[in-house]
Amino acid sequence: MKNIKLFGSVALICAAACFSGCSDQFLQDKKSYGSFGAATIYEDYDGALTRIDYLYNLLLPVSASKIDYDTPSTGVKDIYSQSTEEYGGLSDYVDPAKIIDYTNVQDLIFRETKKNSPYGRIRDCNDVIEGITNSKSLTQEEKEELLGQAYFFRAWCYYRLVKVYGGVPIIDHVQNPIIGDGGGEDLVVPRSSTKKCIEFICEDLKKAAEYLPAVWDFPGENFGRVTSGTALALKGRVLLLWASPLFNRADDPQRWSDAYDANKAALDALDNSGRFGLAYEGNPGKNATNWAKMFVNYTGSDDNGKSEAVFVTLYNKINWVDGSDFHKYNNWEHTVRPKNAMGTGQNPTSEMVDLFPMADGKKPGESVTYSYDKTCFYLNRDPRFYRTFAFPGIYWKFNGDPTPQGIEKYPYNGENYELWNYCWYKEESEQDDPTKSGFATDGFESSNGGVYINKRSDDLDVNSSPLYTFNVTASSNGAPSGFKQSGAPYMEIRYAEVLLNMAEAACGTGDAAKMSEAFEALMRIRSRVYPSDKADENYGLDASIKNDRARLFSAILYERQIELAYEGKRFDDMRRWLLWDGGQGQESLNASWKVTGFGGNTCQYLGVKPLNGTRRHSIELYTKYATADKSNGNDPIDEFRPEALNLTSVNFGTSDGEPTDNKVKSLTSFYRQYLNRKDRYADGNSVDNIITFKPQYYFIGFKQNMMQNNTKIEQTIGWTDINKGGANGTFDPLAE
């Protein structure tokens, strides 16, 4: 196996100049391999590798990027995440005043430019596959390790399309755009059924798994390349999608069985590699410190060397060189860090904060051991709570110092950064008004935000060698300010998700032994972060759910909400399970779309409340008794603040309702004496701002540009077909 070097997953295109010589013939070539002719690029291993690395550069997910044709949702506030419990602010999908149709629907399939479009990416994959397959110089071993990567990325492209649209046109070769080959008719490819698309994707992933290694040689240099386990994990995710109620309205057990087999095979492959697993399993650290560390650890946990990163995008913090593209930065750290630390800041909803389990693993309000204090919401919570949310009174240190600017809104040196962002009002009458917001301390001003998201943050107390370079100001050569110059990796698929995918599929089979296996998987997920003394209580899981398919499904989906929060997975889970309305109204689009399995309503089946008809809120902590003028920014209670808490050392547990840790006790006394909680409206102040996800949005239709480009393509049922005089679409994503 070759020693392949992948630097931050950025294709080193400049190196390809070595293969072009001094000829300018490449300038005349307009094909998808760019600067080189097929006669040469694929006859040299290094040249062919350049093409593979180009696919990585094009197709790897982009951390901190909003959903678009070229990247999935990755945890930031975007049109997907703002349609779920995770973020407030009505997205187009859930805004009752917004009607999405063929004129304004988000276009995730068509672009005028060949390169910057899904099918342009697929064409690149097809070109690589054909070029390597037909090469006369590459050895069979070289072909397989290169083809395995190309087949994986072609499957990734089609998976992202099928997830949204159902069946799409399958193009498995490089089309000749010259009119004359069949008069151009061969270029007009109809939509294949969703089933055929799923089969095509799985066949590509089967080949990828057969060709790719379980672990690459020289793993330090090749970390980030897809493996056989990556291909099998994606196959498991694809078949879980196919088995879910979105596509499986009648609850066909064979689909669940197929999904189970695929995910079980993925886990076996990952386990047998010796390289992948639950990072820091058996060593959670205080308040899930090591669980947090896995997001900023490239090589896996320090103790057992197991990497969580099954499918990962790598970044670097190489200094910006004007005119080059060697730098590749992850903007997530800058996105989550608060405003007064020179970040942007992201606030969760009250509903997410209140959703996380208590320290015994039970949901708030269901725990016998712990009552839920909605003001001191940090007491007695699941360890992952403290590494998902940041709240007033904790340290959130970083390696940098914005204070030399002498600006009041940057009050802390990074090594001493404390989060204090409660607020006050000038008028007492506004304190309880959910439409009003106060004026916050420590430079936050009107951007108060009582709780912040700290998931995946490169906290200095977690990682003493941060993967970012903090810049007080943007430099003249283009280096960005704040935390933007970060090299932290982004995990699109991690081992915990594969384990949860297997658990869900196992539950779906209805087989008693497999349902027990699903329960054990949940136990394992929790055992990674919970103290060992919770094992006798099953980490809060009710053992009886092993014998109740609906309750076990519900527990698995709940665990996904917690474990995978703010990783871009919740919207997909809600679509898969029709969780905005339980599937009500589907038969109005097409009679055969009625949910006949799952009790006829997925929300009732799972015992969860539909998201439709609800509104989201945002936690604000404000001073109880003190009022102050907003304009002068004078904090009326700062002199009473206790010492901030270091999450790596304090204990948030209570005894008889009182914290047992003296530092936590001091913070709790401060909260109880000086602060009140208010849940502000997060979706706007109008009484009409109620989440409304329409039945036809589960499968979005084509935008008019797609239909204009291909006048013979069928529009999806529930969407207007402009090629048929504005009639209802005829393509059925559920038809086999």
N, C-alpha and C positions, 0 to 999 in steps of 0.2 A: 504493500500500500504506500502511496506517495506521501511525502511530507508536505502537506498542503498548509499554507499559511493564510489565515483569514484575519485581517487587521480590522477589528471593529466592524466586521461585516460590510465594509466598504470595498467595493471592487476597485482594485488598483489599476484602473484603466490606463494610467500613464505608462505602466510597465509594458503595455501591449505595443508600444512604439517599437520595441525590440523586434517585433515580428513583422513589421511593415517595411523595414529596410528604407531605402531612399526613394522608392517609387511613389508617384502620386496617383497611381491607378485607383487606389482606394477612394479617392475623392469623387470618382465617377460612379461608385457603387452606392445604390440607394436602398439596398436590402436591410433587413432588420438587424443584421449583425454589425451595423455601423461602419467602422473604418476598414474592415477587412473582408476579403473574398472568401467564400466558403471553401474554395479549393485549397486554401492555405491555413485558415484559422483552426479547422478541426483536424488537420493532419499533424498537429504539434500538440503535445499534452499541455504545455503551459499556455498555448493559445486557447485551447478548448477550456482550460480552467479559468481563463479570463472571462469567457462567456458565462460560465457557471457563477463566478463571483458577481458578474453583472446582474444575474437574476436575484442574487441575495440583495444587492443594492436596490433593485426595483421593488422587490416583493416582501421584504421583511416588514412586519408591523412597525409603526412609528409611535413610540411612547409619547404621551402627552399631546397627541394629535386627535383632532375631532374626526368622527366617522366620515369616510369619503370612499371613493371608488378604490383607492390604493392602500387603505389601512382600515382595520376594524376599530371599534370603540375600545379605548385603552384605559378608561377610568376617569378622564376629565369630564367636565360639564359640557355635554354635547346633546344633539337632538335625541340620541338614544337614552343616555343616562338621565336626562331631564324628563323622560317619560316614565321613570321608575320612582321608587321611594328614595333613591340615593341623593338626588339634588332637587331643589326647588326651581321655580321658573318654568312656566308652561312652554313645552316644546310644541312645534306644529302638530305633532302626532296626538297630543292630549289637550290642545287648546280648543275649548268648545266654540270659540268664535272663528276658528280657522277651518276652512274646507280644503283638504288636499285633493287635487285632481291631476289629470294628465298635463296640465299647463305648469304646475308648480311643484310636483312631487320631486323629492330628491333623486337625482340621477346617479345611480351606482353602477351602470352598465355601459353607457354609451358616451363617447367623446369624439369630437371631430378629428382630433389629432391621433395618429396611429400609436405613437409612443405612449402618450398619457391617457390610456384607456384600458379597461379590463381586457378587451380582446387584443389590444396591442401587446399587453403583457403575455397573453396566451400565445400569440404569434411568436414572441421571443422564445417561449418555452418550446414550442413546436420546432422552431428553427434549430435550437440546441439539440433536441432529441433526434431530429433527422440528421443533422450534421455529424453528431457523434456516432450514431448508428451506422452511417454510411462511410465513416472514416476508414481508410485503408492502412493507416499507420498506427493508430492506437491499439494497444493490446486489449484483450477481453477484460482483464482486471481493471485497466484504466477506464474502459468504456463503462463498466458497471458502476464504479464508484462515482463517475460523473453523471451517468444517466439516472442513478438513484436520486440525486439531488434535483435534477430537472423534472423527473416525474413527480416528485414531492411538490414542487412549486406549481406545476400545472394543476395538480389536484387541489392545492390551496386556492388557486384562482377560481376554479369552478365551485369549490365548496362555498366561497364567499358569495358567489352569485346565486347558487341554488338555495342557500339559507334565506335569502331575501325574496327571490322571485319564484321559487319552485323550478320547474323545467326551463332550460335555456338552450339555445343552439349549441350543439357540440361540434367543435372544429378541432380535429386531431392532427392536422397537417398544415403546412404553410401554403395558403391559397395563392394562386397566381393571379395577380390583379389585372393582367393584360386581357382586355376584351378579345375574345377569339377562342379561348378555352371554353367550349360549350356556350359561346355567346354571352359569357358572364353569368349564365344561369346557375352554374355550380357554386357561385359565390353567395347565392341566396339560400341560406340554410335555415330550415324551420326549427321551431322549438322542439326539443325532445321532451319526453315525459320526465317528470321528476324521478321516477324509478330508474329510468335509463341513465339519467345524470348521476344518480347515487351509485349505480353499478359502475359507471365509467370512472368516477372518482375513486371508488374502492379498488378498481383494477389498477389504476395508476399507483395507489398507495401500496398495493400488494407487491408490485414490481419494485417500488422504492425500498420497501422493507427487505426484499430479497437481495437487492444490490448493495444497500448501505451497510456499513459496519455498526456493530453495537456500540463500540467506542472507537474513535479515530486514533490512529497512531499519532504520537506527539500531541497528546490531548491539550497541553498548555497552549500550543500554537493553533490547534484546530477547534478549540472550544467555541461553540456557536454554530458549527456546521450541523445540519440535520443528520440524524442517525436512524437506524432501523426502528428504534423505540419511538422516535419522533413521528415517523410515518405510521406506525401502528396506533399511536395515541391519537393522531388526527383521524385515522379510520374509525377509531372508537367513538370519537366525538361526532363524526358524520353519521354513523349508524344510530347513535343515541338521538340525534335530531330526527332521523327517519322514524324512529320508534315512538317519539313523543306525540302528544295529542295534536299538535299543529298539523302533522301529516298522517297521524294514526288515529283517526276519529273513532274507529270501532274497537280500538285497543287490541290489535292483532298480537297475540303472544309470540308469534315467530319473530317479529321484528325486535321485541325485547330480548329474545334469546340470541339473535344475531348480534345485537349491540353488546350483550354480556360477553359473548365469545370474543368479540373484537377487543373490548376493553380489558378483559382478562389476559388476552395474549399480549397486549401492550404492557400491562403491569409485569407479566412474567419476563418479557424481554428487558424491561428497564431494571428489574430486580437482578436478573441473571448477568447483566452487564457489570454489576459491581460498582457502577459509577453513579447511578441515580437512586433517589429515594426521598423520604421526608427529611429535609434538612434539620439538623439538630434534634432528631428524634431521641428522646430520653434525656435531653439536656435543654429544657425550654428557656432557662434563665428567669430572672425575676420579672414578673409582669410581661412575659412573652418577649423578653429582650432579644433572645436568639431567633425566635420566629421573625422578629423585625429585621434582624441582621441578614437573613437569607436574601433579602431584596437588594442588598448592596454587597453581596459576597459572590465573586465570580466563580470560584472553584468549588463551592459547596461548604458544608459545615466544617468547623475547625477540628472536630473530634473524630468523626467517622468518614469524612470525605465524600459524603453523599450529596449530590447536587440536585436541587429542586428543578433546575432549568431544563425542561424537556424540549421546548421550542423557544428560543431566546434571541432577542435583538441586542447586539453589543454596541456600545458607544465608547467614545474616548474623550479625553479632555485636552487633547493636543492644542497648543496655542494656535490661534487663528493666524493663517498666513494668507494675505490678500491674493486672490486669484487662484488659490488652490482649493481642493475639496477633501483634504486629508482629515479635517476635523469633522466630527459627527457627534453632536451634543444631544443629551437627553434633557428636555425642558421640565420634567416632572418636579424636580426639587424646587425650581423657581416657582412653579405653579402652586405648590402647596404651602410654601413658606409665607408667613404673614407679611402684610404690608409694611409693618414697622421693622422688619428684618430685610427689607428690600426685595421681598417676593411679591406674589400676587395674592395668594390666599384662597382657599376653597372651603366653603362651609357646608356641612352636611345638613340634612333635615332633622327636625326634632324626632321624627318617626324612626329614623335610623339609629339615633342615639338611644331611644327608648326600646329599640328592638333587641339589642344585644343581650345575651343571657346574663344571669347573675353568676356569682362565683361558684355556685353549686351546679351550674349547667342548666338550670331551669329558666324559663322565660320570666321576665318581670311580671309580678302579679300572680305567678304560679308557684313560686318558691315558698316552701314552708319555713325554711331557715332564715331567709332574708326578706324583709319588706323593702319595697323600692321607694327611695327618697328621690322625687323628681327634681328637687333643687340640688341636692348633693348627689347627683346622678352617677358620680364616679365611684361611689362606695360599693364594695362587694360585687364587682363585675367580672365577667369572663376575661381572662388575661389578655386576649386579643383586643379588647376594648381600648386598652391603654396605648396600643400601637396602631390604632385606627383613628382615634380622636384625640385632639389636644384641647385642653380646657384651661381656664384661668387658674393660675397658681402652680404651674409646672415649669420645669426647665425644658427648653428645646434648643440646645446649644448647637453652635455651628462654628466652623473655622473661618473667621473673617471679622472685620471690624468696620462697620459703617459710620461710627461716631466721629471720626476726624472731619467729616463734612460739617460738623457743628450745627446739624439740623435737628430740631426738637423731635421730629417724627421718627428719628432713629435713636432710641434712648439707650441701647445696650451694645456693648462689645459682645461678639458672638459667643465667646466662651462663658459669658455670664447671662446669656439671654433667658429672660423669664417671660412667659406669656401671661399678661394681665390685660384683659380686654372687656371688662364689665363697663357699664355705662351709667349715665345719670340723665335726668330730665330737668328742664327749667320749670315746667309746670307739672304739678302732681296729677292733674287730670289726664295726662298723657301716659302715665306709667302703666296702666292696665289696658291701654288701647292697642290691640294687635295690629292696627294699621300704622302705628307710630314707631319710630326707632329713636333711641337715645344718642348721646354724644359720648364717645368712648375715650378711655384713658390711654396713656403711653403712645400718643401719636396716631392712634387709630381713627380718632375723630368720628366722622359719620360712617366709616367702614368698620363697624363694631364687631359683629360676628361673635357670638358667645362661645362657639365651639368651632374648631378647625379640623380639617382632615390631615392626619400625619402618617397615614398608611404609605409605606414604601419610602419614607423619608430617610435621608442619610444623616441621622442624628449623631452628633459628635459623641454622645455618651454610649451609643451603640457601636459606632465605627470610628475608632480613633485616627484612622487614615482615610479621610473622606475622599470620595471619587469625584469631587467637584473642585474647581478653582473659583473662589469668591472674588469678584471684581467690584470695587466700589463704584466705578464709573466705566462706561463703555470706552475702550481705548480707540485711538485714532486709526489703528490697523484693523478694526472691525471686531475685536474681542468683546463679547456681550457683558452687560453688567449683571449684578446680583448672582444668582446661582445657575445661570443659564449654561455655563461652561461645565457641564456635568457628564461624566462617563459612566454613570450607573446603568446596569443592564435592565432590560425590560423582558419579563417572562410572559409570553402569550399563552403557552401551555406549561403548567408546572405539575409536578408529581401529584400534589394534593388534588388537583382537578381530575387527573386520570383516575385516582382512587375514588373520588366522588362520582365520576361517570360510571365506573364499574358498579358502585353501590346502587345507583339509580336503575341501571339496566338489570342488575340482579333482582332488585325489588320488583321490577316489571315482569319478570318471568313468573312470579307467583309461586315458585318452587321453594319449599320450606328451607332446604339447606342453603339455597342461594340468598334467601331473605336473611337468614342468620349471618351469612357472609357479608351482606350489606350492613347489618347492624355492627358487626365487628369492624368494618371499615370506618364507620362513624366514630366508634370508640377509639380507633387508632388516630384519627384526625384530632380528636380532643385530647388524647393522652400526650400528644406532642407539645401541648401548651399548658395543660392543667397540672397541678401538683399531684404527685403519686398517691396521696391519701384520698383522692377522689375516685380512685379506681374501683373501690368496693361499692360505690354508688353509681357505677357505670357512667361517671362524668356527667350525671344529670339526665341521662337517657333512660327512658322507661323501657325495661326489657320486654314488656308485653307487645311493643310495636313490632317485634319480630314476627308476630303472628297476625298482624293487621296491615295489609298491603297499603291502604290509603294513608294510614297514620305514618307508616314507614316512609312512603313517598314524601309526605309533608315534612317529616324530620330531615330528610336528605336535602330538600329544597331550602329549608331553613338554614341548614348547616352551610350550604353554598352561599346564602346571603351573608353569613358571618365571615367564613373563611376567605371568600373571593370578593368581599366588598371593595368597591372602587378599583376593580381590575378589569372593568369593561364587560362583565359577564351577565349582569342582572337583566338587561333588556332581552338578551337571547333566551334566558330562562323564562322570562315572562311570556315571550312569544311562543316558545315551545309548549307552554302549559296554558296558554290563553287566559292569563291571569288578570287582564283588565276587566273581563266580563264573564269568565268561565266558559266562553264559547257561545253565549246567548246571541242570537241574531245571525249566526252563520248560515242557517237554513234559508234565511231571507235572500242571501246571495245566490245560493244554489242548494236545492233540496238535499243533495247527496253530501253536503258539507255538515249536516247536523251531527253534533257530538252524540254518538250512541253508546260509546264506552264511557268509563269513568263516571257512571251514574248520570250521564247526560249533562253534567255541569262540573267542570274541573275544579272550580273554586269551592263548591259545596262538597265535592268529593274529598278535597284536601283539608277542608275545614278552615279555609282562609277567606278573608274579606276581599272582594274584588276591588281593584284600585280605582276603577271608574266610580264616579260619584263622591270621591273624597277630595280633600285638599291638603297640601303639605304646609309645614310650618318650619320656623327657624328659631332656635333657642337664643334668647337674649337674657343676660343677667344684668340687673340694674340695681342701683343703690336703694335700699328700703326707705329710708327716712330723709336722706340728704338730697337737696336739689341744688343746682348750680347753673350759672349762665353757660350756655354752650359756647359762646364766642371766645371766652378766655381760656377754656380748656383746663380749668383748675379742678383736679380730682378731689372730691370732698372726703374720701375715705382712705387715701393712699397711706397715710400715717399708721393705719391699723393693719396693714398687710402683714401676714406671717411670712416666714421663710418659704421660698418656692420648693417644690418637691422634685427630687431626682427619681425618675421612674425605675431606675435600675436597682434601687435599694429600699424603697418604702413599701409598706404593707397596707393595702386598702381595706382589709377586713375589719369587721366590727364584732363587738361582744355586747349583748344587751343594747344594741343600737348605737353604741359609741365606738369610734375607731380605737383600735389597740395600739396603733403607731402614733407616737406623740406628735410627729410632724403632720401627719394626716389629720390628727385631732385638732391641731391649730388651724389648719386650712378649713376644716369643717366648721369650727366655731366661727371663723370669719364669714363663711358663706351664710351660716344660720343667723348670725347677728346683723349682717350688713347687706345681704343680697337677696333679691327675689328673682324667680324665673318667670319669664314671659315667653309664650310661643307666638312669635309674630307670623303673620301671613307670608308665606314664601312664594305664593303663586299670584301675587297681585292682590289688591284690596277689594276688588269687585266681588259681590256675593255670587256672581255668575261664573267665577273662575273655578270651576269644578272639573276635575280630570275627566276627559271624555275621549276615549280611544275608540274609533269607529270600527265596525266589524271588517270592513274591506282593507284596513291597514295591516292586517296580519300577513297578507301577501300584497306588496305594493305593485302597482302597474307601471308600464313603461311611460316615460315622458314623451311628449310629442316629437322631439328630435329623433328618438329611436324609431318611432313609427314612420317618420318621414324618410329616414335613411333606408329602411327595409319595409316596403309597402306590403309585403306578403306575410310579415310576422304577425302572429296572433297576439292580441291584447289579453290580459288576464281578466277573468270574470270579476265583475264589480267595478271595472274601470272602463272609461270611454275609449272606443276604437275609432280614431279619426279616419282610418282607411276603409271603414265600413259605414261611413256617413254618420258617425257619432253613436253607433249602436253599442250595446253592452259587449264587453270582451267575451271571447269564447274559449280561451285557454283555461283548462282546469288543472291547477297544480296538484290536485289529489287523485286525478285519474291515472290509472296504471296502464 
